[in-house]
Amino acid sequence: MSALWARMRRPTRFIVGTTLLGTGVYGLDARTEAQLIQRNIRTFYNGIALAVDYKLNFRPSLEPDSASRIESLHERVANRIFDVFERNGGLYIKVGQVIGTQSAVLPPAYQRRARRLYDAAPALPFEVVERVFREDFNGLHPSQVFSEFEMLPVASASIAQVHRARLHSGEVVAVKIQKPAILKQMDWDLLAFRILLQVYERLFDLPLSWSSDYIEKHIRMETDFISEASNTEKAKEYFNEEATFRDRVYVPKVYHNISSKRVLVSEWVDGVQVTDAQKLKAKNLNLDRAMYTTIEAFSSQIFKSGFVHGDPHPGNVLVRKHPTIKDDVQVVIIDHGLYIQESEKFRLEYCKLWEALFMLDMDTMNRICKSWGIEDSNMFASITLQKPFSPNKAVHLGKANVNMQDIYELQVSLKDRIKNFLKDQALFPRELIFVSRNMNIVRANNKALGSPVNRINVMARWALRGLAEQRNVSLDDNQSITTGQKFRSYLYSTWRLWLFDCTLMVMSVSFWLVKLRDKTNRLLYGSTSQGFEEVLDQKLKEQLQQQFGIVIDESLFDA
């Protein structure tokens, strides 16, 4: 062997040696828990491949088969990138889920493929769970801390899995155990995510990397269960102190003395997922009341407390019978790992923006959008309300009636529209990334139950409450204001409140007309019609397609 090696030329020896070394390192990496080398090679290879694929093949034209060729390209690339998310697991699944819930401007192929990620978090064997527990609790086995501990998890997610256990005092608890590879993979995963965003930004000349710092910060916080315990206590305190939610919303308590950075022990609560209509009816739980409370709870976080749950999907919102009030329900909110704290400046501006949208106060709306670096305030208003918005009149959209020339022009101009939508990235409030995620998930939850609640009206009222409270405080604190000025300010606020209520009343009438139409169709024809959220979705999809060339998949909001 040594003689053969000696006869090789130096370049050959270098190639053979490098190949052997690389194969050996790759093989050793495959045996590790984190598999850092494999995951990063897979990420960068596929990341560059899909970028090249788009660069070479995304060429809209007037040819009859142009649309089908581009759709095939989207399908091919979506499968490639989401296959990487699934195979890499861990934080890649979390990033993919974020993309999935924020995919309104992505092609339908991406929207369809993203939904599969919610079932792509396999559970780890008990031996791994035991090792994590021993490492965080000085060698103690779960059986030494709990009188009972179920070895099979009741749920598994991208970052952790949950086991049911019982304390020696008899209390049943949920034990959330972090998957050990997460912390080893996190730095590399987030670095790869950041690099790819920068590469795509250069390749496609689109603003992509501006949000990476904010997203990375909150993903890191989500892997710290001490931070999650703190979030839980803060959310619990708010709902207990806010009179509207006292006893209506419940946050399970945390057992801090037996929790750690990777193990979180909290009160076990039996409940039904808020969108499981069949189980809610079987247990005689009022689904309308449950959804109304849910939308109110998250709206109050956005507009009043400023401390906002970033992941209110159905698995994190449970419903149970009210412990003290007969025939009522109580909403239980769990999994408080992903939270954002709005700045007071953003919270007030967002309240004012919603007020301006309903009052058609275009000067205020344009001023706020401009201060946030947003060029197209009308498009932003439609995205914010998640319904078509017009500054002059009610939006009336029929079926899209476009020809091939229109499709071509929309495709080639879409890049410029997205690029110019956000004029100044530095001014854009990062809070909107997760506030929009919260709103989108809550809207999907409401739609899943047939839109029993007028979500937009509920949110608008909480926007006004968040704003009115600040105005009252300002008046009380400013002793230099005369009695006459206070009275005029009171009259002005009352007048605007009356106008606002009239606007909401008109929307309420529209909402109940849709509900009445649905019931009439069911009674007379046995048919099912679209719910209020579905009507808004359809109008918004048509507007985005006609005005901005963005095609939304029919089942996007069902995820």
TIVOZA-821240 format. One record per residue (C-alpha): residue in one letter; x, y, z. Coordinates in Angstrom, 1 decimal. Layout:
REM residues N
{node 'A',{X,Y,Z}}
...
This chain:
REM residues 559
{node 'M',{0.0,0.0,0.0}}
{node 'S',{2.8,2.4,0.9}}
{node 'A',{4.6,1.5,-2.4}}
{node 'L',{1.4,2.3,-4.3}}
{node 'W',{1.1,5.6,-2.5}}
{node 'A',{4.7,6.5,-3.3}}
{node 'R',{4.2,5.9,-7.0}}
{node 'M',{1.2,8.3,-7.1}}
{node 'R',{1.8,11.8,-8.3}}
{node 'R',{1.4,14.6,-5.8}}
{node 'P',{-1.9,15.9,-7.2}}
{node 'T',{-3.3,12.4,-7.2}}
{node 'R',{-2.2,11.8,-3.6}}
{node 'F',{-3.9,15.1,-2.7}}
{node 'I',{-7.2,14.1,-4.3}}
{node 'V',{-7.2,10.6,-2.9}}
{node 'G',{-6.2,11.8,0.6}}
{node 'T',{-8.8,14.5,0.6}}
{node 'T',{-11.5,12.1,-0.6}}
{node 'L',{-10.6,9.6,2.1}}
{node 'L',{-10.4,12.2,4.8}}
{node 'G',{-13.7,13.7,3.7}}
{node 'T',{-15.4,10.3,3.6}}
{node 'G',{-14.1,9.5,7.1}}
{node 'V',{-15.2,12.8,8.6}}
{node 'Y',{-18.6,12.5,6.9}}
{node 'G',{-19.0,8.9,8.2}}
{node 'L',{-18.2,10.0,11.8}}
{node 'D',{-20.6,12.9,11.5}}
{node 'A',{-23.3,10.5,10.4}}
{node 'R',{-22.9,8.7,13.7}}
{node 'T',{-23.3,11.9,15.8}}
{node 'E',{-26.5,13.2,17.2}}
{node 'A',{-26.3,16.6,15.7}}
{node 'Q',{-25.0,15.5,12.2}}
{node 'L',{-23.7,19.1,11.6}}
{node 'I',{-21.6,18.4,8.4}}
{node 'Q',{-24.3,16.4,6.7}}
{node 'R',{-27.0,18.9,7.4}}
{node 'N',{-24.9,21.9,6.2}}
{node 'I',{-23.8,20.2,3.1}}
{node 'R',{-27.4,19.3,2.3}}
{node 'T',{-28.5,22.8,3.0}}
{node 'F',{-25.9,24.6,0.9}}
{node 'Y',{-26.0,22.1,-2.0}}
{node 'N',{-29.8,22.3,-2.3}}
{node 'G',{-29.9,26.1,-1.6}}
{node 'I',{-27.5,26.9,-4.5}}
{node 'A',{-29.2,24.3,-6.7}}
{node 'L',{-32.7,25.8,-6.3}}
{node 'A',{-31.3,29.4,-6.8}}
{node 'V',{-29.6,28.3,-10.1}}
{node 'D',{-32.8,26.5,-11.1}}
{node 'Y',{-34.8,29.7,-10.7}}
{node 'K',{-32.2,31.9,-12.3}}
{node 'L',{-32.1,29.7,-15.4}}
{node 'N',{-35.7,28.7,-15.8}}
{node 'F',{-37.9,31.5,-14.4}}
{node 'R',{-38.6,33.3,-17.7}}
{node 'P',{-42.2,34.3,-18.1}}
{node 'S',{-43.3,34.7,-21.7}}
{node 'L',{-46.4,34.9,-23.8}}
{node 'E',{-46.1,31.3,-25.0}}
{node 'P',{-49.2,29.2,-24.1}}
{node 'D',{-47.2,26.7,-21.9}}
{node 'S',{-45.3,29.5,-20.0}}
{node 'A',{-47.7,29.4,-17.0}}
{node 'S',{-47.5,25.6,-16.7}}
{node 'R',{-43.7,25.5,-17.0}}
{node 'I',{-43.4,28.1,-14.2}}
{node 'E',{-45.8,26.2,-12.0}}
{node 'S',{-43.7,23.0,-12.6}}
{node 'L',{-40.6,25.0,-11.6}}
{node 'H',{-42.3,26.2,-8.4}}
{node 'E',{-43.4,22.7,-7.6}}
{node 'R',{-39.9,21.3,-8.1}}
{node 'V',{-38.1,23.9,-6.0}}
{node 'A',{-40.7,23.8,-3.2}}
{node 'N',{-40.3,20.0,-2.9}}
{node 'R',{-36.5,20.4,-2.9}}
{node 'I',{-36.4,23.1,-0.1}}
{node 'F',{-39.1,21.5,2.1}}
{node 'D',{-37.5,18.1,1.8}}
{node 'V',{-34.3,19.7,3.2}}
{node 'F',{-36.4,21.1,6.1}}
{node 'E',{-37.9,17.7,6.9}}
{node 'R',{-34.6,15.7,6.6}}
{node 'N',{-32.6,18.2,8.7}}
{node 'G',{-35.3,18.5,11.3}}
{node 'G',{-34.9,20.6,14.4}}
{node 'L',{-34.9,24.3,13.8}}
{node 'Y',{-35.3,23.8,10.1}}
{node 'I',{-38.8,22.6,10.8}}
{node 'K',{-39.5,25.7,12.8}}
{node 'V',{-38.1,27.9,10.0}}
{node 'G',{-40.2,26.0,7.5}}
{node 'Q',{-43.3,26.5,9.6}}
{node 'V',{-42.7,30.2,9.9}}
{node 'I',{-42.4,30.3,6.1}}
{node 'G',{-45.6,28.3,5.8}}
{node 'T',{-47.7,30.7,8.0}}
{node 'Q',{-46.2,33.8,6.2}}
{node 'S',{-46.5,32.4,2.7}}
{node 'A',{-49.3,34.6,1.3}}
{node 'V',{-46.9,36.0,-1.4}}
{node 'L',{-45.4,32.6,-2.3}}
{node 'P',{-46.6,30.5,-5.2}}
{node 'P',{-49.3,27.9,-4.3}}
{node 'A',{-46.8,25.0,-4.6}}
{node 'Y',{-44.9,26.4,-1.5}}
{node 'Q',{-48.2,26.9,0.4}}
{node 'R',{-49.3,23.3,-0.2}}
{node 'R',{-45.9,21.8,0.6}}
{node 'A',{-45.4,23.8,3.8}}
{node 'R',{-48.4,22.3,5.5}}
{node 'R',{-46.7,18.9,5.7}}
{node 'L',{-44.1,20.3,8.1}}
{node 'Y',{-46.6,20.2,11.0}}
{node 'D',{-46.4,16.4,11.0}}
{node 'A',{-42.6,16.2,10.5}}
{node 'A',{-41.3,16.1,14.1}}
{node 'P',{-40.6,12.5,15.1}}
{node 'A',{-40.3,11.6,18.8}}
{node 'L',{-37.0,10.6,20.4}}
{node 'P',{-36.6,7.4,22.4}}
{node 'F',{-36.9,7.4,26.1}}
{node 'E',{-33.2,6.8,26.5}}
{node 'V',{-32.4,10.2,25.0}}
{node 'V',{-35.0,11.9,27.3}}
{node 'E',{-33.5,10.2,30.3}}
{node 'R',{-30.0,11.4,29.4}}
{node 'V',{-31.2,15.0,29.0}}
{node 'F',{-33.0,14.8,32.4}}
{node 'R',{-30.0,13.4,34.2}}
{node 'E',{-27.7,16.1,32.7}}
{node 'D',{-30.0,18.9,33.9}}
{node 'F',{-30.8,17.4,37.3}}
{node 'N',{-27.4,16.2,38.7}}
{node 'G',{-27.8,12.6,37.6}}
{node 'L',{-31.4,12.2,38.9}}
{node 'H',{-33.6,9.8,37.0}}
{node 'P',{-37.2,10.9,36.2}}
{node 'S',{-38.5,8.2,38.5}}
{node 'Q',{-36.7,9.9,41.4}}
{node 'V',{-38.5,13.2,40.7}}
{node 'F',{-41.9,11.9,39.7}}
{node 'S',{-44.0,9.1,41.2}}
{node 'E',{-45.1,8.3,37.6}}
{node 'F',{-43.5,9.2,34.2}}
{node 'E',{-45.0,8.0,30.9}}
{node 'M',{-42.1,6.9,28.6}}
{node 'L',{-44.1,7.5,25.4}}
{node 'P',{-44.5,11.2,24.6}}
{node 'V',{-48.0,12.7,24.2}}
{node 'A',{-46.7,15.2,21.7}}
{node 'S',{-43.6,15.9,19.7}}
{node 'A',{-42.6,19.2,18.1}}
{node 'S',{-39.5,20.6,16.3}}
{node 'I',{-37.7,21.7,19.5}}
{node 'A',{-39.1,19.4,22.2}}
{node 'Q',{-41.5,16.6,23.2}}
{node 'V',{-44.0,16.4,26.0}}
{node 'H',{-44.4,13.5,28.5}}
{node 'R',{-47.2,13.1,31.1}}
{node 'A',{-46.1,12.6,34.6}}
{node 'R',{-47.3,12.7,38.2}}
{node 'L',{-45.7,14.4,41.2}}
{node 'H',{-45.3,12.7,44.5}}
{node 'S',{-48.0,15.1,45.8}}
{node 'G',{-50.4,13.6,43.3}}
{node 'E',{-50.6,16.5,40.9}}
{node 'V',{-50.5,15.5,37.2}}
{node 'V',{-48.0,17.6,35.2}}
{node 'A',{-46.7,18.0,31.6}}
{node 'V',{-42.9,17.6,31.3}}
{node 'K',{-41.5,19.3,28.2}}
{node 'I',{-38.0,17.9,27.3}}
{node 'Q',{-35.8,19.6,24.8}}
{node 'K',{-34.3,17.5,22.1}}
{node 'P',{-30.5,17.4,22.9}}
{node 'A',{-29.2,18.1,19.3}}
{node 'I',{-31.0,21.4,19.1}}
{node 'L',{-28.4,23.5,21.0}}
{node 'K',{-25.6,21.8,19.1}}
{node 'Q',{-27.2,22.5,15.8}}
{node 'M',{-28.6,26.0,16.5}}
{node 'D',{-25.6,28.2,15.7}}
{node 'W',{-24.8,26.3,12.5}}
{node 'D',{-28.5,26.3,11.4}}
{node 'L',{-29.0,30.0,12.0}}
{node 'L',{-25.7,30.8,10.3}}
{node 'A',{-26.7,28.8,7.2}}
{node 'F',{-30.1,30.5,7.2}}
{node 'R',{-28.5,33.9,7.3}}
{node 'I',{-26.0,33.1,4.6}}
{node 'L',{-28.6,31.7,2.2}}
{node 'L',{-30.8,34.8,2.7}}
{node 'Q',{-27.9,37.0,1.8}}
{node 'V',{-27.0,34.9,-1.2}}
{node 'Y',{-30.6,35.1,-2.5}}
{node 'E',{-30.8,38.8,-1.8}}
{node 'R',{-27.8,39.3,-4.2}}
{node 'L',{-29.0,36.8,-6.8}}
{node 'F',{-32.6,38.1,-7.0}}
{node 'D',{-32.1,41.7,-5.9}}
{node 'L',{-34.9,41.4,-3.3}}
{node 'P',{-35.0,42.6,0.4}}
{node 'L',{-34.7,39.3,2.3}}
{node 'S',{-32.1,39.5,5.0}}
{node 'W',{-33.4,42.5,6.9}}
{node 'S',{-35.5,40.4,9.2}}
{node 'S',{-32.9,37.7,10.0}}
{node 'D',{-31.5,39.3,13.3}}
{node 'Y',{-35.0,39.7,14.8}}
{node 'I',{-36.1,36.2,13.8}}
{node 'E',{-32.8,34.6,15.1}}
{node 'K',{-33.1,36.4,18.4}}
{node 'H',{-36.6,35.0,19.1}}
{node 'I',{-35.8,31.5,17.9}}
{node 'R',{-32.9,31.4,20.3}}
{node 'M',{-35.2,32.6,23.1}}
{node 'E',{-37.6,29.7,22.3}}
{node 'T',{-34.9,27.1,23.1}}
{node 'D',{-34.5,28.5,26.6}}
{node 'F',{-37.1,27.0,28.9}}
{node 'I',{-36.2,29.4,31.7}}
{node 'S',{-37.3,32.2,29.4}}
{node 'E',{-40.4,30.3,28.5}}
{node 'A',{-41.3,29.9,32.2}}
{node 'S',{-40.9,33.7,32.6}}
{node 'N',{-43.1,34.3,29.6}}
{node 'T',{-45.7,32.0,31.1}}
{node 'E',{-45.8,33.8,34.4}}
{node 'K',{-46.0,37.2,32.6}}
{node 'A',{-48.9,36.1,30.4}}
{node 'K',{-50.7,34.5,33.4}}
{node 'E',{-50.4,37.7,35.4}}
{node 'Y',{-51.8,39.8,32.6}}
{node 'F',{-54.9,37.6,32.0}}
{node 'N',{-55.5,37.4,35.8}}
{node 'E',{-55.4,41.2,36.1}}
{node 'E',{-57.3,42.1,33.0}}
{node 'A',{-61.0,42.0,34.2}}
{node 'T',{-62.2,41.0,30.7}}
{node 'F',{-60.4,37.6,31.0}}
{node 'R',{-60.4,36.8,34.7}}
{node 'D',{-61.6,33.2,34.8}}
{node 'R',{-62.3,33.2,31.1}}
{node 'V',{-58.6,32.6,30.1}}
{node 'Y',{-56.3,30.3,32.0}}
{node 'V',{-52.6,29.8,31.8}}
{node 'P',{-51.2,26.6,33.5}}
{node 'K',{-48.8,27.2,36.3}}
{node 'V',{-45.1,26.3,36.1}}
{node 'Y',{-43.2,24.3,38.7}}
{node 'H',{-40.0,26.4,38.8}}
{node 'N',{-38.2,24.2,41.4}}
{node 'I',{-38.2,21.2,39.0}}
{node 'S',{-37.6,23.0,35.7}}
{node 'S',{-34.4,23.9,34.0}}
{node 'K',{-33.1,25.4,30.8}}
{node 'R',{-34.1,22.2,28.8}}
{node 'V',{-36.8,20.8,31.0}}
{node 'L',{-40.1,22.6,31.8}}
{node 'V',{-42.6,21.1,34.2}}
{node 'S',{-46.1,22.7,34.2}}
{node 'E',{-49.6,21.9,35.3}}
{node 'W',{-51.4,19.3,33.1}}
{node 'V',{-54.7,20.5,31.7}}
{node 'D',{-57.2,18.4,29.8}}
{node 'G',{-58.8,20.3,27.1}}
{node 'V',{-60.0,20.2,23.5}}
{node 'Q',{-58.2,22.0,20.7}}
{node 'V',{-60.0,25.2,19.8}}
{node 'T',{-60.6,24.1,16.2}}
{node 'D',{-61.8,20.6,16.9}}
{node 'A',{-65.5,21.2,16.3}}
{node 'Q',{-66.5,17.6,16.6}}
{node 'K',{-65.0,17.1,20.1}}
{node 'L',{-66.2,20.5,21.3}}
{node 'K',{-69.8,19.6,20.4}}
{node 'A',{-69.5,16.1,21.9}}
{node 'K',{-68.4,17.7,25.2}}
{node 'N',{-71.2,20.3,25.0}}
{node 'L',{-68.6,23.1,24.8}}
{node 'N',{-69.8,26.3,23.2}}
{node 'L',{-67.4,26.7,20.2}}
{node 'D',{-68.7,30.3,19.4}}
{node 'R',{-67.9,31.4,22.9}}
{node 'A',{-64.5,29.6,22.9}}
{node 'M',{-63.5,31.3,19.6}}
{node 'Y',{-64.7,34.7,20.7}}
{node 'T',{-62.7,34.5,23.9}}
{node 'T',{-59.6,33.3,22.0}}
{node 'I',{-59.7,36.1,19.5}}
{node 'E',{-60.3,38.6,22.3}}
{node 'A',{-57.4,37.3,24.3}}
{node 'F',{-54.8,37.5,21.4}}
{node 'S',{-56.2,40.9,20.3}}
{node 'S',{-55.8,42.3,23.8}}
{node 'Q',{-52.2,41.1,23.7}}
{node 'I',{-51.5,42.9,20.4}}
{node 'F',{-53.3,46.2,21.2}}
{node 'K',{-53.2,46.6,25.0}}
{node 'S',{-50.5,44.6,26.8}}
{node 'G',{-48.0,44.5,23.9}}
{node 'F',{-46.7,41.1,25.1}}
{node 'V',{-47.8,38.8,22.2}}
{node 'H',{-47.9,35.1,21.8}}
{node 'G',{-46.1,34.2,18.6}}
{node 'D',{-47.5,30.8,17.9}}
{node 'P',{-51.2,30.5,18.7}}
{node 'H',{-51.9,27.5,16.6}}
{node 'P',{-54.8,25.1,17.6}}
{node 'G',{-52.5,22.8,19.6}}
{node 'N',{-51.6,25.7,21.9}}
{node 'V',{-55.2,26.8,22.5}}
{node 'L',{-57.4,24.4,24.5}}
{node 'V',{-61.0,24.6,25.6}}
{node 'R',{-62.5,23.1,28.7}}
{node 'K',{-65.7,23.5,30.8}}
{node 'H',{-65.6,26.5,33.0}}
{node 'P',{-64.6,25.3,36.6}}
{node 'T',{-67.2,27.6,38.3}}
{node 'I',{-69.7,28.9,35.8}}
{node 'K',{-72.3,26.4,34.5}}
{node 'D',{-72.6,26.0,30.7}}
{node 'D',{-69.6,28.3,30.1}}
{node 'V',{-66.2,27.5,28.7}}
{node 'Q',{-62.6,28.4,29.7}}
{node 'V',{-59.8,28.9,27.2}}
{node 'V',{-56.4,27.5,28.2}}
{node 'I',{-53.3,28.9,26.5}}
{node 'I',{-50.1,26.8,26.6}}
{node 'D',{-46.6,26.8,25.1}}
{node 'H',{-45.3,30.3,25.8}}
{node 'G',{-41.8,29.9,24.3}}
{node 'L',{-42.2,32.3,21.4}}
{node 'Y',{-43.3,35.8,22.6}}
{node 'I',{-42.5,39.3,21.5}}
{node 'Q',{-42.5,42.5,23.5}}
{node 'E',{-43.8,45.4,21.4}}
{node 'S',{-42.3,48.8,22.0}}
{node 'E',{-44.8,51.3,23.4}}
{node 'K',{-44.3,53.4,20.3}}
{node 'F',{-45.2,50.6,18.0}}
{node 'R',{-48.2,49.5,20.1}}
{node 'L',{-49.7,53.0,20.0}}
{node 'E',{-49.0,53.5,16.3}}
{node 'Y',{-50.5,50.1,15.5}}
{node 'C',{-53.7,51.1,17.5}}
{node 'K',{-53.8,54.4,15.6}}
{node 'L',{-53.3,52.6,12.3}}
{node 'W',{-56.4,50.3,12.9}}
{node 'E',{-58.4,53.3,14.0}}
{node 'A',{-57.4,55.2,10.8}}
{node 'L',{-58.3,52.2,8.7}}
{node 'F',{-61.9,52.1,10.0}}
{node 'M',{-62.3,55.9,10.0}}
{node 'L',{-60.8,56.1,6.4}}
{node 'D',{-58.3,58.6,7.9}}
{node 'M',{-55.9,58.3,5.0}}
{node 'D',{-53.6,61.1,6.2}}
{node 'T',{-52.9,59.2,9.5}}
{node 'M',{-52.6,55.9,7.7}}
{node 'N',{-50.1,57.2,5.1}}
{node 'R',{-48.1,59.0,7.8}}
{node 'I',{-47.7,55.9,9.9}}
{node 'C',{-46.9,53.7,6.9}}
{node 'K',{-44.3,56.3,5.7}}
{node 'S',{-42.7,56.3,9.2}}
{node 'W',{-42.4,52.5,8.9}}
{node 'G',{-40.7,52.7,5.5}}
{node 'I',{-43.8,51.3,3.7}}
{node 'E',{-44.4,52.7,0.2}}
{node 'D',{-47.8,51.2,-0.7}}
{node 'S',{-50.1,51.9,2.2}}
{node 'N',{-53.2,50.5,0.4}}
{node 'M',{-51.6,47.1,-0.1}}
{node 'F',{-50.4,47.1,3.5}}
{node 'A',{-53.9,48.0,4.7}}
{node 'S',{-55.3,44.9,2.9}}
{node 'I',{-52.6,42.7,4.4}}
{node 'T',{-53.2,44.1,7.9}}
{node 'L',{-57.0,43.7,7.8}}
{node 'Q',{-56.7,40.5,5.8}}
{node 'K',{-59.5,41.8,3.6}}
{node 'P',{-59.7,44.1,0.6}}
{node 'F',{-59.2,47.7,1.4}}
{node 'S',{-60.1,50.8,-0.6}}
{node 'P',{-59.6,54.4,0.6}}
{node 'N',{-62.5,55.7,-1.5}}
{node 'K',{-65.2,53.0,-1.7}}
{node 'A',{-66.2,49.5,-0.9}}
{node 'V',{-64.1,47.0,-2.9}}
{node 'H',{-66.2,45.1,-5.4}}
{node 'L',{-64.2,42.3,-7.1}}
{node 'G',{-65.7,39.9,-9.5}}
{node 'K',{-64.0,37.0,-11.0}}
{node 'A',{-60.6,37.6,-12.5}}
{node 'N',{-60.8,38.4,-16.2}}
{node 'V',{-57.2,38.6,-17.4}}
{node 'N',{-55.6,37.4,-20.7}}
{node 'M',{-52.1,36.1,-21.4}}
{node 'Q',{-50.7,39.6,-21.8}}
{node 'D',{-52.0,40.5,-18.4}}
{node 'I',{-50.5,37.4,-16.8}}
{node 'Y',{-47.2,38.1,-18.4}}
{node 'E',{-47.1,41.7,-17.3}}
{node 'L',{-48.0,40.7,-13.7}}
{node 'Q',{-45.3,38.1,-13.6}}
{node 'V',{-42.5,40.3,-14.8}}
{node 'S',{-43.6,43.3,-12.6}}
{node 'L',{-44.2,41.3,-9.4}}
{node 'K',{-40.5,41.5,-8.4}}
{node 'D',{-40.5,45.3,-8.6}}
{node 'R',{-43.7,45.5,-6.7}}
{node 'I',{-42.4,43.4,-3.8}}
{node 'K',{-39.0,45.2,-4.0}}
{node 'N',{-40.6,48.6,-3.8}}
{node 'F',{-43.3,47.7,-1.2}}
{node 'L',{-40.8,48.3,1.6}}
{node 'K',{-38.9,51.5,0.8}}
{node 'D',{-36.7,51.6,3.9}}
{node 'Q',{-36.0,48.3,5.7}}
{node 'A',{-34.4,50.0,8.7}}
{node 'L',{-37.7,51.8,9.6}}
{node 'F',{-39.9,48.7,9.3}}
{node 'P',{-41.1,47.6,12.8}}
{node 'R',{-39.8,44.1,13.4}}
{node 'E',{-42.7,43.4,15.8}}
{node 'L',{-44.9,43.1,12.7}}
{node 'I',{-43.2,39.9,11.7}}
{node 'F',{-44.7,37.9,14.6}}
{node 'V',{-47.8,40.1,15.1}}
{node 'S',{-48.8,39.2,11.5}}
{node 'R',{-48.0,35.6,12.2}}
{node 'N',{-50.3,35.7,15.3}}
{node 'M',{-53.1,37.3,13.3}}
{node 'N',{-52.8,34.9,10.4}}
{node 'I',{-53.0,31.8,12.7}}
{node 'V',{-55.9,33.2,14.7}}
{node 'R',{-57.8,34.0,11.4}}
{node 'A',{-57.2,30.4,10.2}}
{node 'N',{-58.5,29.1,13.6}}
{node 'N',{-61.7,31.1,13.2}}
{node 'K',{-62.2,30.0,9.6}}
{node 'A',{-61.7,26.3,10.6}}
{node 'L',{-64.9,26.6,12.8}}
{node 'G',{-66.9,28.3,10.0}}
{node 'S',{-66.1,31.9,11.0}}
{node 'P',{-68.4,32.1,14.1}}
{node 'V',{-66.8,35.4,15.2}}
{node 'N',{-66.4,38.7,13.4}}
{node 'R',{-62.7,38.7,14.1}}
{node 'I',{-62.0,42.1,12.5}}
{node 'N',{-64.6,43.9,14.7}}
{node 'V',{-63.2,42.3,17.8}}
{node 'M',{-59.6,43.4,16.9}}
{node 'A',{-60.8,46.9,16.0}}
{node 'R',{-62.5,47.3,19.4}}
{node 'W',{-59.3,46.2,21.2}}
{node 'A',{-57.3,48.7,19.1}}
{node 'L',{-59.6,51.5,20.3}}
{node 'R',{-59.3,50.3,23.9}}
{node 'G',{-55.5,50.3,23.7}}
{node 'L',{-55.6,53.8,22.3}}
{node 'A',{-58.3,55.2,24.7}}
{node 'E',{-56.4,54.0,27.8}}
{node 'Q',{-53.3,55.9,26.6}}
{node 'R',{-55.3,59.0,25.9}}
{node 'N',{-57.0,58.9,29.3}}
{node 'V',{-53.6,58.6,31.1}}
{node 'S',{-52.2,61.5,29.1}}
{node 'L',{-55.1,63.7,30.1}}
{node 'D',{-54.8,62.7,33.8}}
{node 'D',{-51.0,63.2,33.9}}
{node 'N',{-51.0,66.6,32.2}}
{node 'Q',{-52.0,69.0,35.0}}
{node 'S',{-51.5,72.1,32.8}}
{node 'I',{-54.5,71.3,30.6}}
{node 'T',{-57.4,73.6,31.4}}
{node 'T',{-60.9,72.3,32.2}}
{node 'G',{-62.2,73.6,28.8}}
{node 'Q',{-59.4,71.8,26.9}}
{node 'K',{-60.2,68.6,28.8}}
{node 'F',{-63.9,69.0,27.9}}
{node 'R',{-63.2,69.7,24.2}}
{node 'S',{-60.9,66.7,24.1}}
{node 'Y',{-63.6,64.6,25.8}}
{node 'L',{-66.2,65.7,23.2}}
{node 'Y',{-63.7,65.0,20.3}}
{node 'S',{-62.9,61.5,21.7}}
{node 'T',{-66.6,60.7,22.2}}
{node 'W',{-67.4,61.9,18.7}}
{node 'R',{-64.7,59.7,17.2}}
{node 'L',{-65.8,56.7,19.3}}
{node 'W',{-69.4,57.2,18.0}}
{node 'L',{-68.2,57.3,14.4}}
{node 'F',{-66.0,54.2,15.0}}
{node 'D',{-68.9,52.3,16.5}}
{node 'C',{-71.1,53.2,13.5}}
{node 'T',{-68.4,51.8,11.2}}
{node 'L',{-68.2,48.6,13.2}}
{node 'M',{-72.0,48.4,13.3}}
{node 'V',{-72.0,48.4,9.4}}
{node 'M',{-69.5,45.6,9.4}}
{node 'S',{-71.5,43.7,12.0}}
{node 'V',{-74.6,43.9,9.8}}
{node 'S',{-72.5,42.5,6.9}}
{node 'F',{-71.3,39.7,9.1}}
{node 'W',{-74.8,38.7,10.3}}
{node 'L',{-76.2,39.0,6.8}}
{node 'V',{-73.6,36.4,5.7}}
{node 'K',{-74.5,34.2,8.6}}
{node 'L',{-78.2,34.6,7.8}}
{node 'R',{-77.6,33.7,4.1}}
{node 'D',{-75.7,30.5,5.2}}
{node 'K',{-78.5,29.4,7.5}}
{node 'T',{-81.1,30.1,4.8}}
{node 'N',{-79.1,28.1,2.2}}
{node 'R',{-78.8,25.2,4.6}}
{node 'L',{-82.5,25.2,5.5}}
{node 'L',{-83.9,25.6,1.9}}
{node 'Y',{-81.3,23.9,-0.2}}
{node 'G',{-79.2,21.8,2.2}}
{node 'S',{-76.1,23.5,0.8}}
{node 'T',{-73.2,25.0,2.6}}
{node 'S',{-72.0,28.5,1.8}}
{node 'Q',{-68.8,30.3,2.6}}
{node 'G',{-68.3,31.7,6.1}}
{node 'F',{-67.4,35.3,6.7}}
{node 'E',{-63.7,34.6,6.9}}
{node 'E',{-64.0,32.6,3.6}}
{node 'V',{-65.7,35.6,1.9}}
{node 'L',{-62.9,37.9,3.1}}
{node 'D',{-60.3,35.4,2.0}}
{node 'Q',{-61.8,35.1,-1.4}}
{node 'K',{-62.0,38.9,-1.9}}
{node 'L',{-58.5,39.4,-0.7}}
{node 'K',{-57.2,36.6,-3.0}}
{node 'E',{-58.9,38.2,-6.0}}
{node 'Q',{-57.6,41.6,-5.1}}
{node 'L',{-54.0,40.4,-4.8}}
{node 'Q',{-54.3,38.5,-8.1}}
{node 'Q',{-55.8,41.4,-10.0}}
{node 'Q',{-53.8,44.3,-8.5}}
{node 'F',{-50.5,42.7,-7.6}}
{node 'G',{-50.2,39.4,-9.6}}
{node 'I',{-50.0,37.3,-6.5}}
{node 'V',{-51.8,33.9,-6.8}}
{node 'I',{-53.0,32.5,-3.5}}
{node 'D',{-53.7,28.8,-3.1}}
{node 'E',{-57.4,28.0,-2.3}}
{node 'S',{-56.5,26.1,0.9}}
{node 'L',{-53.7,28.3,2.2}}
{node 'F',{-55.6,29.4,5.3}}
{node 'D',{-56.7,25.9,6.2}}
{node 'A',{-53.2,24.9,7.4}}
